[in-house]
Amino acid sequence: MEDKKKLQRREFIKKVGAGSLVAGGLAAGTTPVRAARKRFNWKLTTTWPPNFPIFQDGVKRFAKDVKKMSGGKLNISVFASGELIPAMQTFDAVSQGSVQMGHGAGYYWIGKIPAAAFFTAVPFGMNAQGMNAWLYSGGGLALWREIYEPFNLVPFPMGNTGVQMGGWFRKKIESVADLKGLKMRIPGLGGKVMAKAGVNPVLLAGGEIYTALDRGTIDATEWVGPFHDERLGLYRAAKYYYYPGWHEPGPTLELTINREAWEELPKEFQLIIENAATASNLWMLSEFEARNLDSLHTLKNKYKVEVLEFPADVIKQLRQYTAEVLDEEAKKDATFKKVYDAYNAYRKTNDAWNAISEASYAKALRL
């Protein structure tokens, strides 16, 4: 009888002890994170106009994915350009913590960080496939985060347009001399290259381009490609549409996050953001590839736009100017040179493989 009482007492102590451990775990936060997870309500401002296809859609898709994967605990409210922050103040707003996130393109900020252009597009540089390879697998993303760190920002690739068009012009471009004196909306390194050709480069947000071109405030503009250019109505303001997009062969869009806000997130939320951004990066590029040709046919057949290839001598001269611009910028800025060297080193590898794979396959198709 005594042994039976001792046995019952031991079982009681075990149960009480186990209950104490569970209670202690709750207090110490060692139970599943979902039970103790904090709710986050963030704001994300973009450089794109409201309801802008693919760009703004891709950002909203990202926010929905994050909310779903976080079980509704990380909610991101998306604001278009001007709804909360003017387009060209996105970088500063995220850096200062006015909002937690931003979406735009790194080459918009070359006045602050000249090397940021490499993380969007380099004239005559790598295409979307090469950019993704460099950023995700070739050390580019780590370098990007290094140069954004002093500005309190954590960047992610989130979107790519693929090879763009060369731009809309109100007059034909038959030689380099025809570029001289033009006022053209063209950002980033492409703008610096055009300046060498005598162009006056202008930086305008997407929502301002059509009005400027229509009123003659600018004589030419690059934007994206047929799908977006048709919707912006650029064919109503200019009739000459040039290719290829030598200035933006694979422009990467960026998600930026305020560093303090990022570091407050649980690790699993950080992983959710990283994966959702990668998914949106792929989705946006796929949308452009799927939609551009139909819009190009519409521009040509319905709106009678003249789709023209840049003359060979113009492309050759712009390529020479590009080499000069990159060398000049590298001499002026140590960070620019560091990124330029890293970009070039990876590009050589990418070009060597591309010659055997993509380029040789494209050649085979033309036989």
DRENSE-937094 format. One line per 4 residues: number of its first residue (from 1); their letters; for each residue x, y, z of C-alpha. Coordinates in nm, 3 decimals. Layout:
% DRENSE-937094
NUM	A	X:Y:Z  ... .
***
This chain:
% DRENSE-937094
1	MEDK	0.000:0.000:0.000  0.282:0.235:0.091  0.464:0.157:-0.236  0.146:0.236:-0.431 .
5	KKLQ	0.114:0.577:-0.260  0.480:0.658:-0.337  0.426:0.567:-0.701  0.117:0.789:-0.724 .
9	RREF	0.309:1.075:-0.561  0.593:1.043:-0.812  0.346:1.053:-1.105  0.181:1.363:-0.958 .
13	IKKV	0.517:1.540:-0.922  0.607:1.455:-1.285  0.279:1.604:-1.409  0.320:1.918:-1.199 .
17	GAGS	0.679:1.952:-1.317  0.581:1.917:-1.678  0.310:2.178:-1.632  0.561:2.413:-1.471 .
21	LVAG	0.794:2.372:-1.769  0.515:2.460:-2.009  0.421:2.765:-1.803  0.785:2.866:-1.782 .
25	GLAA	0.817:2.823:-2.155  0.527:3.059:-2.213  0.684:3.320:-1.991  1.024:3.285:-2.153 .
29	GTTP	0.888:3.286:-2.508  1.010:2.934:-2.588  0.675:2.811:-2.713  0.601:2.821:-3.088 .
33	VRAA	0.669:3.174:-3.213  0.323:3.201:-3.366  0.167:3.219:-3.017  0.377:3.517:-2.909 .
37	RKRF	0.440:3.688:-3.245  0.403:4.065:-3.263  0.191:4.223:-3.536  0.366:4.467:-3.774 .
41	NWKL	0.193:4.731:-3.985  0.429:4.879:-4.242  0.409:5.136:-4.520  0.568:5.094:-4.862 .
45	TTTW	0.594:5.389:-5.103  0.689:5.351:-5.469  0.823:5.572:-5.748  0.546:5.452:-5.983 .
49	PPNF	0.214:5.615:-6.076  -0.108:5.476:-5.922  -0.245:5.159:-6.084  0.069:5.126:-6.294 .
53	PIFQ	0.070:4.780:-6.458  0.336:4.525:-6.359  0.546:4.769:-6.152  0.278:4.873:-5.902 .
57	DGVK	0.095:4.543:-5.950  0.413:4.353:-5.863  0.456:4.552:-5.542  0.095:4.487:-5.438 .
61	RFAK	0.143:4.119:-5.517  0.451:4.119:-5.294  0.255:4.277:-5.007  -0.025:4.020:-5.041 .
65	DVKK	0.224:3.732:-5.040  0.393:3.865:-4.727  0.062:3.904:-4.546  -0.048:3.552:-4.637 .
69	MSGG	0.282:3.385:-4.548  0.303:3.571:-4.217  -0.046:3.465:-4.116  -0.162:3.827:-4.128 .
73	KLNI	0.101:3.942:-3.878  0.306:4.150:-4.125  0.077:4.389:-4.312  0.222:4.620:-4.577 .
77	SVFA	0.016:4.915:-4.704  0.132:5.013:-5.056  0.130:5.377:-5.170  0.197:5.494:-5.525 .
81	SGEL	0.407:5.794:-5.615  0.258:6.112:-5.470  0.000:5.939:-5.252  0.226:5.960:-4.949 .
85	IPAM	0.574:6.058:-5.070  0.683:6.220:-5.400  0.849:5.968:-5.632  1.201:6.106:-5.611 .
89	QTFD	1.190:6.129:-5.230  1.141:5.755:-5.184  1.507:5.688:-5.102  1.519:5.955:-4.829 .
93	AVSQ	1.182:5.857:-4.684  1.292:5.497:-4.628  1.641:5.596:-4.517  1.501:5.830:-4.251 .
97	GSVQ	1.231:5.586:-4.140  0.931:5.795:-4.250  0.816:5.471:-4.412  0.957:5.123:-4.368 .
101	MGHG	0.986:5.024:-4.735  1.027:5.169:-5.082  1.027:5.046:-5.440  1.203:5.212:-5.732 .
105	AGYY	1.528:5.191:-5.924  1.880:5.243:-5.791  1.987:5.470:-6.075  1.742:5.733:-5.953 .
109	WIGK	1.977:5.797:-5.663  2.310:5.841:-5.844  2.328:6.195:-5.709  2.372:6.038:-5.364 .
113	IPAA	2.543:5.711:-5.460  2.695:5.714:-5.811  2.761:5.339:-5.789  2.390:5.267:-5.735 .
117	AFFT	2.348:5.272:-6.113  2.521:4.935:-6.142  2.236:4.772:-5.951  1.981:4.891:-6.206 .
121	AVPF	2.144:4.892:-6.548  2.473:4.958:-6.724  2.465:5.071:-7.089  2.574:4.782:-7.313 .
125	GMNA	2.596:4.575:-6.994  2.435:4.255:-6.868  2.079:4.154:-6.948  1.822:4.039:-6.691 .
129	QGMN	1.961:3.686:-6.679  2.312:3.814:-6.620  2.198:4.065:-6.357  2.010:3.800:-6.161 .
133	AWLY	2.309:3.568:-6.176  2.543:3.842:-6.052  2.314:3.958:-5.773  2.198:3.622:-5.639 .
137	SGGG	2.499:3.403:-5.712  2.795:3.624:-5.801  2.836:3.851:-5.497  2.646:4.149:-5.637 .
141	LALW	2.377:4.161:-5.370  2.631:4.163:-5.086  2.810:4.454:-5.253  2.481:4.636:-5.305 .
145	REIY	2.397:4.603:-4.936  2.744:4.722:-4.844  2.712:5.051:-5.033  2.354:5.111:-4.907 .
149	EPFN	2.442:5.041:-4.544  2.563:5.398:-4.466  2.219:5.518:-4.576  2.040:5.290:-4.331 .
153	LVPF	1.893:5.076:-4.610  1.872:4.704:-4.690  1.811:4.649:-5.066  1.662:4.351:-5.250 .
157	PMGN	1.617:4.286:-5.625  1.246:4.306:-5.699  1.157:4.332:-6.065  1.322:4.349:-6.405 .
161	TGVQ	1.187:4.475:-6.738  1.419:4.277:-6.962  1.582:4.460:-7.255  1.405:4.792:-7.300 .
165	MGGW	1.335:4.999:-7.610  1.569:5.281:-7.709  1.315:5.559:-7.668  1.065:5.792:-7.833 .
169	FRKK	1.185:6.080:-8.049  0.998:6.366:-8.211  1.241:6.360:-8.504  1.437:6.086:-8.680 .
173	IESV	1.785:5.997:-8.555  2.000:5.923:-8.858  2.338:6.018:-8.711  2.499:6.115:-8.381 .
177	ADLK	2.470:6.478:-8.490  2.089:6.446:-8.471  2.115:6.390:-8.096  2.291:6.716:-8.027 .
181	GLKM	2.079:6.970:-7.840  1.789:6.733:-7.766  1.626:6.744:-7.424  1.566:6.382:-7.329 .
185	RIPG	1.426:6.212:-7.024  1.689:5.947:-6.954  1.823:5.861:-6.606  2.132:5.683:-6.477 .
189	LGGK	2.448:5.612:-6.669  2.253:5.625:-6.995  2.190:5.993:-6.928  2.561:6.057:-6.880 .
193	VMAK	2.639:5.877:-7.205  2.378:6.080:-7.393  2.527:6.399:-7.246  2.853:6.315:-7.423 .
197	AGVN	2.656:6.303:-7.748  2.527:6.656:-7.682  2.191:6.560:-7.531  2.054:6.747:-7.230 .
201	PVLL	1.942:6.462:-7.001  1.640:6.522:-6.778  1.519:6.314:-6.481  1.141:6.289:-6.458 .
205	AGGE	0.912:6.054:-6.268  0.696:5.825:-6.481  0.379:6.024:-6.420  0.536:6.341:-6.564 .
209	IYTA	0.677:6.201:-6.889  0.381:6.217:-7.125  0.293:6.578:-7.044  0.654:6.691:-7.085 .
213	LDRG	0.687:6.517:-7.422  0.347:6.633:-7.546  0.414:6.996:-7.458  0.764:6.992:-7.605 .
217	TIDA	0.933:7.045:-7.269  1.143:6.747:-7.375  1.219:6.628:-7.728  1.262:6.260:-7.651 .
221	TEWV	1.218:6.007:-7.374  1.299:5.654:-7.285  1.056:5.474:-7.059  1.026:5.097:-7.054 .
225	GPFH	0.894:4.897:-7.347  0.587:4.861:-7.571  0.348:4.736:-7.301  0.403:5.034:-7.073 .
229	DERL	0.476:5.292:-7.340  0.144:5.222:-7.510  -0.045:5.265:-7.183  0.136:5.590:-7.108 .
233	GLYR	0.019:5.719:-7.448  0.365:5.818:-7.566  0.267:5.743:-7.927  0.044:6.052:-7.918 .
237	AAKY	0.342:6.279:-7.849  0.613:6.122:-8.068  0.606:5.894:-8.370  0.959:5.757:-8.390 .
241	YYYP	1.022:5.461:-8.161  1.380:5.333:-8.155  1.547:5.009:-8.054  1.752:4.847:-7.904 .
245	GWHE	1.755:4.969:-7.545  2.135:4.993:-7.533  2.113:5.203:-7.216  1.906:4.948:-7.016 .
249	PGPT	1.965:4.588:-7.129  1.839:4.433:-6.806  1.727:4.695:-6.553  1.670:4.562:-6.203 .
253	LELT	1.414:4.728:-5.978  1.477:4.754:-5.606  1.296:4.700:-5.280  1.455:4.901:-5.000 .
257	INRE	1.389:4.851:-4.629  1.479:5.078:-4.341  1.754:4.898:-4.151  1.613:4.954:-3.800 .
261	AWEE	1.273:4.828:-3.912  1.436:4.525:-4.077  1.631:4.435:-3.765  1.316:4.448:-3.550 .
265	LPKE	1.156:4.171:-3.754  1.169:3.807:-3.642  1.401:3.599:-3.858  1.111:3.408:-4.013 .
269	FQLI	0.952:3.737:-4.126  1.281:3.842:-4.283  1.286:3.513:-4.472  0.927:3.570:-4.586 .
273	IENA	1.018:3.913:-4.727  1.324:3.775:-4.902  1.129:3.497:-5.072  0.833:3.718:-5.162 .
277	ATAS	1.069:3.973:-5.321  1.236:3.697:-5.524  0.897:3.573:-5.642  0.796:3.924:-5.751 .
281	NLWM	1.130:3.968:-5.927  1.053:3.664:-6.143  0.686:3.754:-6.193  0.755:4.106:-6.320 .
285	LSEF	1.014:3.992:-6.574  0.781:3.717:-6.696  0.496:3.966:-6.742  0.709:4.194:-6.958 .
289	EARN	0.828:3.906:-7.173  0.468:3.789:-7.221  0.310:4.125:-7.304  0.555:4.343:-7.499 .
293	LDSL	0.516:4.198:-7.848  0.137:4.236:-7.862  0.169:4.601:-7.763  0.441:4.657:-8.021 .
297	HTLK	0.207:4.527:-8.292  -0.063:4.766:-8.168  0.174:5.063:-8.179  0.281:4.981:-8.534 .
301	NKYK	-0.048:4.872:-8.686  -0.309:5.076:-8.502  -0.121:5.394:-8.413  0.116:5.392:-8.714 .
305	VEVL	0.428:5.440:-8.504  0.756:5.410:-8.695  0.962:5.147:-8.515  1.322:5.205:-8.616 .
309	EFPA	1.661:5.057:-8.534  1.933:5.298:-8.426  2.186:5.338:-8.709  2.500:5.130:-8.660 .
313	DVIK	2.727:5.435:-8.639  2.509:5.582:-8.361  2.529:5.260:-8.159  2.904:5.238:-8.216 .
317	QLRQ	2.959:5.596:-8.096  2.732:5.552:-7.792  2.927:5.241:-7.697  3.250:5.441:-7.712 .
321	YTAE	3.096:5.715:-7.499  2.986:5.450:-7.248  3.343:5.329:-7.199  3.455:5.689:-7.147 .
325	VLDE	3.180:5.762:-6.893  3.252:5.451:-6.688  3.625:5.524:-6.677  3.568:5.888:-6.582 .
329	EAKK	3.324:5.802:-6.305  3.559:5.536:-6.168  3.838:5.793:-6.141  3.615:6.033:-5.947 .
333	DATF	3.463:5.793:-5.693  3.634:5.503:-5.511  3.308:5.322:-5.439  3.206:5.350:-5.803 .
337	KKVY	3.540:5.196:-5.905  3.499:4.913:-5.655  3.156:4.820:-5.789  3.266:4.876:-6.150 .
341	DAYN	3.556:4.633:-6.104  3.331:4.371:-5.943  3.066:4.413:-6.213  3.323:4.382:-6.490 .
345	AYRK	3.485:4.076:-6.336  3.154:3.895:-6.320  3.048:4.017:-6.662  3.354:3.857:-6.823 .
349	TNDA	3.247:3.522:-6.679  2.889:3.580:-6.786  2.989:3.684:-7.139  3.217:3.382:-7.181 .
353	WNAI	2.939:3.142:-7.089  2.680:3.337:-7.288  2.894:3.303:-7.601  2.870:2.925:-7.573 .
357	SEAS	2.508:2.910:-7.454  2.259:3.188:-7.533  2.447:3.367:-7.810  2.541:3.052:-7.997 .
361	YAKA	2.183:2.924:-7.972  2.048:3.254:-8.110  2.297:3.224:-8.395  2.182:2.868:-8.466 .
365	LRL	1.822:2.987:-8.496  1.920:3.233:-8.767  2.093:2.972:-8.989 .
***
